[in-house]
């Protein structure tokens, strides 16, 4: 599982605010084609820090399908995940 956390570090008043927790989980649906894979993408609510809570009650959830896991850089998977989340309606 890949976990991405986006924090806002306040320059003036100090402190840190968690803006986003995003998880990407391999679904393992391509056993015949190990170089490609599907991933479940879940996004948590603002301030939601626990990964278990993101999995139980995500704000948005979608999939990235048929990603070239052996040759594409991880940032490409992250880009696809964010793009897919932008197309999902709020739950």
MOPAC internal coordinates of N, CA, C and O (Angstrom, degrees):
PM7 1SCF
backbone

  N    0.0000 0     0.00 0     0.00 0    0    0    0
  C    1.4493 1     0.00 0     0.00 0    1    0    0
  C    1.5224 1   108.21 1     0.00 0    2    1    0
  O    1.2310 1   121.52 1   -39.68 1    3    2    1
  N    1.3034 1   114.70 1   140.32 1    3    2    1
  C    1.4584 1   122.29 1   174.88 1    5    3    2
  C    1.5282 1   107.04 1  -106.47 1    6    5    3
  O    1.2310 1   120.40 1   -50.16 1    7    6    5
  N    1.3188 1   116.83 1   129.84 1    7    6    5
  C    1.4662 1   122.13 1   178.22 1    9    7    6
  C    1.5210 1   107.69 1  -117.58 1   10    9    7
  O    1.2310 1   121.08 1   -52.26 1   11   10    9
  N    1.3267 1   115.54 1   127.74 1   11   10    9
  C    1.4599 1   121.82 1   178.70 1   13   11   10
  C    1.5275 1   107.67 1  -118.81 1   14   13   11
  O    1.2310 1   121.53 1   -54.08 1   15   14   13
  N    1.3146 1   114.67 1   125.92 1   15   14   13
  C    1.4673 1   120.31 1   178.28 1   17   15   14
  C    1.5215 1   108.57 1  -119.21 1   18   17   15
  O    1.2310 1   121.24 1   -46.42 1   19   18   17
  N    1.3317 1   115.24 1   133.58 1   19   18   17
  C    1.4634 1   120.86 1   177.90 1   21   19   18
  C    1.5255 1   106.77 1  -116.41 1   22   21   19
  O    1.2310 1   121.20 1   -61.00 1   23   22   21
  N    1.3296 1   115.30 1   119.00 1   23   22   21
  C    1.4618 1   121.51 1  -179.11 1   25   23   22
  C    1.5193 1   110.18 1  -116.83 1   26   25   23
  O    1.2310 1   121.11 1   -35.36 1   27   26   25
  N    1.3234 1   115.47 1   144.64 1   27   26   25
  C    1.4570 1   122.34 1   173.19 1   29   27   26
  C    1.5202 1   107.46 1  -101.02 1   30   29   27
  O    1.2310 1   120.57 1   -61.54 1   31   30   29
  N    1.3211 1   116.51 1   118.46 1   31   30   29
  C    1.4646 1   122.32 1   176.25 1   33   31   30
  C    1.5240 1   107.58 1   -97.21 1   34   33   31
  O    1.2310 1   120.78 1   -66.73 1   35   34   33
  N    1.3138 1   116.12 1   113.27 1   35   34   33
  C    1.4673 1   122.04 1  -175.91 1   37   35   34
  C    1.5258 1   110.14 1   -73.68 1   38   37   35
  O    1.2310 1   120.82 1   -58.75 1   39   38   37
  N    1.3262 1   116.04 1   121.25 1   39   38   37
  C    1.4650 1   120.68 1  -177.98 1   41   39   38
  C    1.5221 1   111.97 1   -75.93 1   42   41   39
  O    1.2310 1   119.92 1   143.60 1   43   42   41
  N    1.3240 1   117.75 1   -36.40 1   43   42   41
  C    1.4624 1   120.64 1  -173.99 1   45   43   42
  C    1.5241 1   111.49 1   -89.96 1   46   45   43
  O    1.2310 1   120.00 1   124.31 1   47   46   45
  N    1.3193 1   117.61 1   -55.69 1   47   46   45
  C    1.4635 1   119.72 1  -175.06 1   49   47   46
  C    1.5255 1   113.60 1   -90.65 1   50   49   47
  O    1.2310 1   120.16 1   173.07 1   51   50   49
  N    1.3302 1   117.30 1    -6.93 1   51   50   49
  C    1.4574 1   120.32 1   179.96 1   53   51   50
  C    1.5135 1   111.29 1    78.08 1   54   53   51
  O    1.2310 1   120.64 1    -5.78 1   55   54   53
  N    1.2963 1   116.38 1   174.22 1   55   54   53
  C    1.4519 1   121.17 1   179.10 1   57   55   54
  C    1.5156 1   112.17 1    90.25 1   58   57   55
  O    1.2310 1   121.68 1    -8.01 1   59   58   57
  N    1.3184 1   114.39 1   171.99 1   59   58   57
  C    1.4573 1   122.06 1  -176.87 1   61   59   58
  C    1.5243 1   108.54 1  -134.38 1   62   61   59
  O    1.2310 1   120.43 1   -43.83 1   63   62   61
  N    1.3347 1   116.78 1   136.17 1   63   62   61
  C    1.4596 1   122.58 1   176.10 1   65   63   62
  C    1.5178 1   108.55 1  -119.59 1   66   65   63
  O    1.2310 1   120.31 1   -53.62 1   67   66   65
  N    1.3416 1   117.02 1   126.38 1   67   66   65
  C    1.4626 1   121.36 1   176.80 1   69   67   66
  C    1.5316 1   108.12 1   -76.57 1   70   69   67
  O    1.2310 1   120.58 1   -62.31 1   71   70   69
  N    1.3220 1   116.50 1   117.69 1   71   70   69
  C    1.4643 1   121.82 1  -179.81 1   73   71   70
  C    1.5193 1   112.51 1   -92.39 1   74   73   71
  O    1.2310 1   120.65 1   149.56 1   75   74   73
  N    1.3416 1   116.36 1   -30.44 1   75   74   73
  C    1.4579 1   118.81 1  -171.82 1   77   75   74
  C    1.5199 1   110.36 1  -159.28 1   78   77   75
  O    1.2310 1   120.66 1   -41.90 1   79   78   77
  N    1.3260 1   116.34 1   138.10 1   79   78   77
  C    1.4565 1   122.79 1   166.67 1   81   79   78
  C    1.5136 1   106.35 1  -125.34 1   82   81   79
  O    1.2310 1   120.91 1   -55.05 1   83   82   81
  N    1.3122 1   115.87 1   124.95 1   83   82   81
  C    1.4646 1   122.74 1  -175.89 1   85   83   82
  C    1.5182 1   108.19 1  -125.95 1   86   85   83
  O    1.2310 1   119.94 1   -47.72 1   87   86   85
  N    1.3402 1   117.72 1   132.28 1   87   86   85
  C    1.4618 1   120.29 1   176.88 1   89   87   86
  C    1.5212 1   109.98 1  -121.10 1   90   89   87
  O    1.2310 1   120.89 1   -37.57 1   91   90   89
  N    1.3335 1   115.91 1   142.43 1   91   90   89
  C    1.4541 1   123.27 1   175.82 1   93   91   90
  C    1.5229 1   106.68 1  -123.61 1   94   93   91
  O    1.2310 1   120.31 1   -62.79 1   95   94   93
  N    1.3304 1   117.01 1   117.21 1   95   94   93
  C    1.4615 1   122.03 1  -176.96 1   97   95   94
  C    1.5117 1   109.81 1  -117.29 1   98   97   95
  O    1.2310 1   120.77 1   -49.64 1   99   98   97
  N    1.3206 1   116.14 1   130.36 1   99   98   97
  C    1.4556 1   122.13 1   177.09 1  101   99   98
  C    1.5264 1   108.43 1   -69.55 1  102  101   99
  O    1.2310 1   120.16 1   -52.42 1  103  102  101
  N    1.3425 1   117.30 1   127.58 1  103  102  101
  C    1.4677 1   120.31 1   179.42 1  105  103  102
  C    1.5168 1   112.32 1   -89.84 1  106  105  103
  O    1.2310 1   119.96 1   167.53 1  107  106  105
  N    1.3364 1   117.69 1   -12.47 1  107  106  105
  C    1.4589 1   121.05 1   176.54 1  109  107  106
  C    1.5076 1   114.23 1    64.60 1  110  109  107
  O    1.2310 1   119.57 1  -143.01 1  111  110  109
  N    1.3152 1   118.43 1    36.99 1  111  110  109
  C    1.4597 1   120.88 1  -173.99 1  113  111  110
  C    1.5199 1   114.39 1   -93.34 1  114  113  111
  O    1.2310 1   119.32 1  -176.78 1  115  114  113
  N    1.3254 1   118.91 1     3.22 1  115  114  113
  C    1.4623 1   121.21 1  -179.50 1  117  115  114
  C    1.5316 1   111.71 1  -121.11 1  118  117  115
  O    1.2310 1   119.17 1  -117.09 1  119  118  117
  N    1.3424 1   119.19 1    62.91 1  119  118  117
  C    1.4627 1   119.27 1  -179.14 1  121  119  118
  C    1.5335 1   112.79 1   -65.10 1  122  121  119
  O    1.2310 1   119.60 1   152.96 1  123  122  121
  N    1.3301 1   118.36 1   -27.04 1  123  122  121
  C    1.4610 1   121.39 1   178.48 1  125  123  122
  C    1.5289 1   111.54 1   -77.83 1  126  125  123
  O    1.2310 1   120.28 1   157.42 1  127  126  125
  N    1.3043 1   117.07 1   -22.58 1  127  126  125
  C    1.4690 1   122.60 1  -177.85 1  129  127  126
  C    1.5227 1   108.88 1  -127.20 1  130  129  127
  O    1.2310 1   120.00 1  -102.18 1  131  130  129
  N    1.3328 1   117.60 1    77.82 1  131  130  129
  C    1.4645 1   119.64 1  -175.38 1  133  131  130
  C    1.5237 1   114.53 1   -65.76 1  134  133  131
  O    1.2310 1   119.94 1   165.87 1  135  134  133
  N    1.3158 1   117.72 1   -14.13 1  135  134  133
  C    1.4680 1   119.39 1   179.07 1  137  135  134
  C    1.5280 1   112.26 1   -81.62 1  138  137  135
  O    1.2310 1   119.93 1   172.32 1  139  138  137
  N    1.3423 1   117.75 1    -7.68 1  139  138  137
  C    1.4707 1   121.73 1   179.74 1  141  139  138
  C    1.5251 1   108.21 1  -124.97 1  142  141  139
  O    1.2310 1   120.67 1   -26.35 1  143  142  141
  N    1.3230 1   116.33 1   153.65 1  143  142  141
  C    1.4548 1   118.47 1  -178.56 1  145  143  142
  C    1.5152 1   113.31 1  -156.79 1  146  145  143
  O    1.2310 1   121.77 1   -17.39 1  147  146  145
  N    1.3196 1   114.22 1   162.61 1  147  146  145
  C    1.4549 1   122.79 1   175.48 1  149  147  146
  C    1.5244 1   108.02 1  -109.43 1  150  149  147
  O    1.2310 1   120.85 1   -33.38 1  151  150  149
  N    1.3206 1   115.98 1   146.62 1  151  150  149
  C    1.4624 1   121.44 1  -178.11 1  153  151  150
  C    1.5219 1   109.70 1  -133.13 1  154  153  151
  O    1.2310 1   120.92 1   -41.91 1  155  154  153
  N    1.3281 1   115.84 1   138.09 1  155  154  153
  C    1.4669 1   121.96 1   172.88 1  157  155  154
  C    1.5241 1   107.08 1   -92.17 1  158  157  155
  O    1.2310 1   120.84 1   -47.89 1  159  158  157
  N    1.3229 1   116.00 1   132.11 1  159  158  157
  C    1.4595 1   122.26 1  -177.40 1  161  159  158
  C    1.5247 1   108.43 1  -115.58 1  162  161  159
  O    1.2310 1   120.80 1   -52.69 1  163  162  161
  N    1.3323 1   116.08 1   127.31 1  163  162  161
  C    1.4632 1   120.98 1   178.00 1  165  163  162
  C    1.5216 1   109.19 1  -128.13 1  166  165  163
  O    1.2310 1   121.31 1   -40.36 1  167  166  165
  N    1.3311 1   115.10 1   139.64 1  167  166  165
  C    1.4559 1   121.30 1   179.04 1  169  167  166
  C    1.5193 1   109.61 1  -119.96 1  170  169  167
  O    1.2310 1   120.68 1   -48.33 1  171  170  169
  N    1.3367 1   116.31 1   131.67 1  171  170  169
  C    1.4557 1   121.34 1   179.28 1  173  171  170
  C    1.5130 1   112.39 1   -88.90 1  174  173  171
  O    1.2310 1   121.69 1    -7.29 1  175  174  173
  N    1.3177 1   114.38 1   172.71 1  175  174  173
  C    1.4597 1   120.97 1   177.72 1  177  175  174
  C    1.5328 1   110.73 1   -80.12 1  178  177  175
  O    1.2310 1   120.85 1   -18.03 1  179  178  177
  N    1.3208 1   115.97 1   161.97 1  179  178  177
  C    1.4648 1   120.74 1   176.98 1  181  179  178
  C    1.5277 1   108.73 1   -58.69 1  182  181  179
  O    1.2310 1   120.72 1   -49.21 1  183  182  181
  N    1.3155 1   116.23 1   130.79 1  183  182  181
  C    1.4547 1   121.36 1  -179.63 1  185  183  182
  C    1.5144 1   114.34 1    86.94 1  186  185  183
  O    1.2310 1   119.70 1   166.68 1  187  186  185
  N    1.3308 1   118.17 1   -13.32 1  187  186  185
  C    1.4600 1   122.49 1  -179.18 1  189  187  186
  C    1.5343 1   108.55 1   -76.92 1  190  189  187
  O    1.2310 1   120.35 1   -68.04 1  191  190  189
  N    1.3196 1   116.93 1   111.96 1  191  190  189
  C    1.4601 1   120.58 1  -173.30 1  193  191  190
  C    1.5142 1   113.54 1  -104.81 1  194  193  191
  O    1.2310 1   119.38 1   152.96 1  195  194  193
  N    1.3031 1   118.79 1   -27.04 1  195  194  193
  C    1.4567 1   122.32 1  -176.27 1  197  195  194
  C    1.5316 1   110.30 1   -77.42 1  198  197  195
  O    1.2310 1   120.79 1   -55.58 1  199  198  197
  N    1.3288 1   116.10 1   124.42 1  199  198  197
  C    1.4667 1   120.76 1  -179.16 1  201  199  198
  C    1.5236 1   111.02 1   -63.15 1  202  201  199
  O    1.2310 1   120.02 1   144.56 1  203  202  201
  N    1.3254 1   117.57 1   -35.44 1  203  202  201
  C    1.4845 1   120.69 1   177.40 1  205  203  202
  C    1.5202 1   111.13 1   -60.98 1  206  205  203
  O    1.2310 1   120.37 1   139.99 1  207  206  205
  N    1.3289 1   116.90 1   -40.01 1  207  206  205
  C    1.4689 1   120.40 1   178.23 1  209  207  206
  C    1.5247 1   111.32 1   -65.78 1  210  209  207
  O    1.2310 1   120.51 1   143.22 1  211  210  209
  N    1.3283 1   116.63 1   -36.78 1  211  210  209
  C    1.4714 1   120.29 1   177.40 1  213  211  210
  C    1.5233 1   109.61 1   -63.07 1  214  213  211
  O    1.2310 1   120.08 1   140.17 1  215  214  213
  N    1.3342 1   117.44 1   -39.83 1  215  214  213
  C    1.4609 1   120.82 1   179.70 1  217  215  214
  C    1.5268 1   111.85 1   -70.38 1  218  217  215
  O    1.2310 1   120.12 1   142.39 1  219  218  217
  N    1.3217 1   117.38 1   -37.61 1  219  218  217
  C    1.4711 1   120.44 1  -178.52 1  221  219  218
  C    1.5261 1   112.82 1   -74.10 1  222  221  219
  O    1.2310 1   120.76 1   142.21 1  223  222  221
  N    1.3309 1   116.15 1   -37.79 1  223  222  221
  C    1.4589 1   119.84 1  -172.56 1  225  223  222
  C    1.5286 1   110.63 1  -143.02 1  226  225  223
  O    1.2310 1   119.84 1  -110.06 1  227  226  225
  N    1.3554 1   117.90 1    69.94 1  227  226  225
  C    1.4691 1   119.10 1  -179.09 1  229  227  226
  C    1.5270 1   111.65 1   -74.24 1  230  229  227
  O    1.2310 1   121.30 1   -27.30 1  231  230  229
  N    1.3313 1   115.11 1   152.70 1  231  230  229
  C    1.4580 1   120.55 1   173.25 1  233  231  230
  C    1.5207 1   109.62 1   -71.77 1  234  233  231
  O    1.2310 1   121.31 1   137.15 1  235  234  233
  N    1.3218 1   115.10 1   -42.85 1  235  234  233
  C    1.4649 1   122.12 1   177.82 1  237  235  234
  C    1.5138 1   108.66 1  -137.88 1  238  237  235
  O    1.2310 1   121.17 1   -28.91 1  239  238  237
  N    1.3311 1   115.36 1   151.09 1  239  238  237
  C    1.4551 1   120.96 1   179.50 1  241  239  238
  C    1.5242 1   109.04 1  -147.97 1  242  241  239
  O    1.2310 1   120.40 1   -41.81 1  243  242  241
  N    1.3239 1   116.84 1   138.19 1  243  242  241
  C    1.4570 1   121.68 1  -179.90 1  245  243  242
  C    1.5212 1   108.95 1  -158.08 1  246  245  243
  O    1.2310 1   120.14 1     7.93 1  247  246  245
  N    1.3189 1   117.33 1  -172.07 1  247  246  245
  C    1.4582 1   122.84 1   179.81 1  249  247  246
  C    1.5240 1   110.77 1  -130.40 1  250  249  247
  O    1.2310 1   121.16 1   -29.29 1  251  250  249
  N    1.3203 1   115.38 1   150.71 1  251  250  249
  C    1.4615 1   122.95 1   165.59 1  253  251  250
  C    1.5213 1   104.14 1  -111.32 1  254  253  251
  O    1.2310 1   120.10 1   -60.08 1  255  254  253
  N    1.3162 1   117.41 1   119.92 1  255  254  253
  C    1.4607 1   121.15 1  -175.23 1  257  255  254
  C    1.5235 1   111.77 1  -107.95 1  258  257  255
  O    1.2310 1   121.33 1   -35.29 1  259  258  257
  N    1.3226 1   115.07 1   144.71 1  259  258  257
  C    1.4658 1   123.99 1   172.33 1  261  259  258
  C    1.5295 1   112.59 1    57.55 1  262  261  259
  O    1.2310 1   120.90 1  -132.78 1  263  262  261
  N    1.3133 1   115.89 1    47.22 1  263  262  261
  C    1.4718 1   121.21 1   178.64 1  265  263  262
  C    1.5290 1   109.95 1   -85.12 1  266  265  263
  O    1.2310 1   120.39 1   -42.63 1  267  266  265
  N    1.3203 1   116.85 1   137.37 1  267  266  265
  C    1.4693 1   122.45 1   178.83 1  269  267  266
  C    1.5240 1   109.22 1   -76.94 1  270  269  267
  O    1.2310 1   120.38 1   -91.18 1  271  270  269
  N    1.3340 1   116.88 1    88.82 1  271  270  269
  C    1.4629 1   120.28 1  -172.04 1  273  271  270
  C    1.5201 1   113.54 1   -74.34 1  274  273  271
  O    1.2310 1   119.72 1   157.56 1  275  274  273
  N    1.3168 1   118.13 1   -22.44 1  275  274  273
  C    1.4709 1   120.62 1  -177.58 1  277  275  274
  C    1.5263 1   112.95 1   -86.22 1  278  277  275
  O    1.2310 1   120.08 1   151.18 1  279  278  277
  N    1.3298 1   117.46 1   -28.82 1  279  278  277
  C    1.4707 1   119.72 1  -173.28 1  281  279  278
  C    1.5249 1   114.21 1  -112.71 1  282  281  279
  O    1.2310 1   119.29 1   152.81 1  283  282  281
  N    1.3082 1   118.97 1   -27.19 1  283  282  281
  C    1.4725 1   121.27 1  -177.77 1  285  283  282
  C    1.5278 1   110.19 1   -84.28 1  286  285  283
  O    1.2310 1   119.78 1   -38.34 1  287  286  285
  N    1.3211 1   118.02 1   141.66 1  287  286  285
  C    1.4684 1   120.11 1   176.77 1  289  287  286
  C    1.5301 1   110.80 1   -68.75 1  290  289  287
  O    1.2310 1   120.79 1   -25.10 1  291  290  289
  N    1.3232 1   116.09 1   154.90 1  291  290  289
  C    1.4610 1   120.83 1  -176.67 1  293  291  290
  C    1.5262 1   111.49 1   -60.60 1  294  293  291
  O    1.2310 1   119.81 1   149.57 1  295  294  293
  N    1.3262 1   117.97 1   -30.43 1  295  294  293
  C    1.4671 1   119.80 1   179.96 1  297  295  294
  C    1.5276 1   110.98 1   -63.77 1  298  297  295
  O    1.2310 1   120.04 1   152.17 1  299  298  297
  N    1.3211 1   117.53 1   -27.83 1  299  298  297
  C    1.4681 1   121.06 1   176.32 1  301  299  298
  C    1.5268 1   110.20 1   -67.65 1  302  301  299
  O    1.2310 1   120.15 1   140.47 1  303  302  301
  N    1.3214 1   117.32 1   -39.53 1  303  302  301
  C    1.4682 1   121.21 1   175.82 1  305  303  302
  C    1.5268 1   109.94 1   -63.96 1  306  305  303
  O    1.2310 1   120.09 1   137.46 1  307  306  305
  N    1.3203 1   117.44 1   -42.54 1  307  306  305
  C    1.4678 1   121.61 1   178.57 1  309  307  306
  C    1.5305 1   110.22 1   -63.01 1  310  309  307
  O    1.2310 1   120.03 1   137.81 1  311  310  309
  N    1.3260 1   117.55 1   -42.19 1  311  310  309
  C    1.4637 1   121.35 1   178.21 1  313  311  310
  C    1.5271 1   110.82 1   -61.22 1  314  313  311
  O    1.2310 1   120.33 1   134.72 1  315  314  313
  N    1.3361 1   116.97 1   -45.28 1  315  314  313
  C    1.4625 1   120.78 1   178.74 1  317  315  314
  C    1.5271 1   110.97 1   -63.05 1  318  317  315
  O    1.2310 1   120.39 1   141.37 1  319  318  317
  N    1.3326 1   116.86 1   -38.63 1  319  318  317
  C    1.4615 1   120.95 1  -179.80 1  321  319  318
  C    1.5240 1   111.04 1   -64.70 1  322  321  319
  O    1.2310 1   120.33 1   133.85 1  323  322  321
  N    1.3230 1   116.98 1   -46.15 1  323  322  321
  C    1.4658 1   120.43 1  -179.97 1  325  323  322
  C    1.5227 1   110.42 1   -65.43 1  326  325  323
  O    1.2310 1   120.47 1   139.14 1  327  326  325
  N    1.3157 1   116.70 1   -40.86 1  327  326  325
  C    1.4620 1   120.55 1   178.02 1  329  327  326
  C    1.5299 1   111.05 1   -62.04 1  330  329  327
  O    1.2310 1   120.41 1   136.87 1  331  330  329
  N    1.3235 1   116.82 1   -43.13 1  331  330  329
  C    1.4731 1   120.54 1   178.85 1  333  331  330
  C    1.5239 1   110.97 1   -65.09 1  334  333  331
  O    1.2310 1   119.84 1   140.94 1  335  334  333
  N    1.3291 1   117.92 1   -39.06 1  335  334  333
  C    1.4655 1   120.90 1   178.81 1  337  335  334
  C    1.5243 1   111.92 1   -65.43 1  338  337  335
  O    1.2310 1   120.27 1   146.52 1  339  338  337
  N    1.3120 1   117.08 1   -33.48 1  339  338  337
  C    1.4677 1   120.74 1   179.03 1  341  339  338
  C    1.5296 1   112.18 1   -67.12 1  342  341  339
  O    1.2310 1   120.20 1   159.52 1  343  342  341
  N    1.3246 1   117.21 1   -20.48 1  343  342  341
  C    1.4598 1   120.90 1   179.76 1  345  343  342
  C    1.5223 1   112.93 1   -93.68 1  346  345  343
  O    1.2310 1   119.76 1   177.64 1  347  346  345
  N    1.3422 1   118.05 1    -2.36 1  347  346  345
  C    1.4639 1   123.11 1  -177.16 1  349  347  346
  C    1.5142 1   109.03 1   -94.30 1  350  349  347
  O    1.2310 1   121.07 1   -40.36 1  351  350  349
  N    1.3284 1   115.56 1   139.64 1  351  350  349
  C    1.4727 1   120.70 1   175.79 1  353  351  350
  C    1.5235 1   109.15 1   -74.60 1  354  353  351
  O    1.2310 1   120.45 1   -28.17 1  355  354  353
  N    1.3330 1   116.74 1   151.83 1  355  354  353
  C    1.4649 1   121.42 1   176.11 1  357  355  354
  C    1.5096 1   110.07 1   -63.57 1  358  357  355
  O    1.2310 1   121.15 1   -37.22 1  359  358  357
  N    1.3545 1   115.41 1   142.78 1  359  358  357
  C    1.4711 1   120.06 1   177.22 1  361  359  358
  C    1.4903 1   110.77 1  -101.99 1  362  361  359
  O    1.2310 1   120.10 1   180.00 1  363  362  361

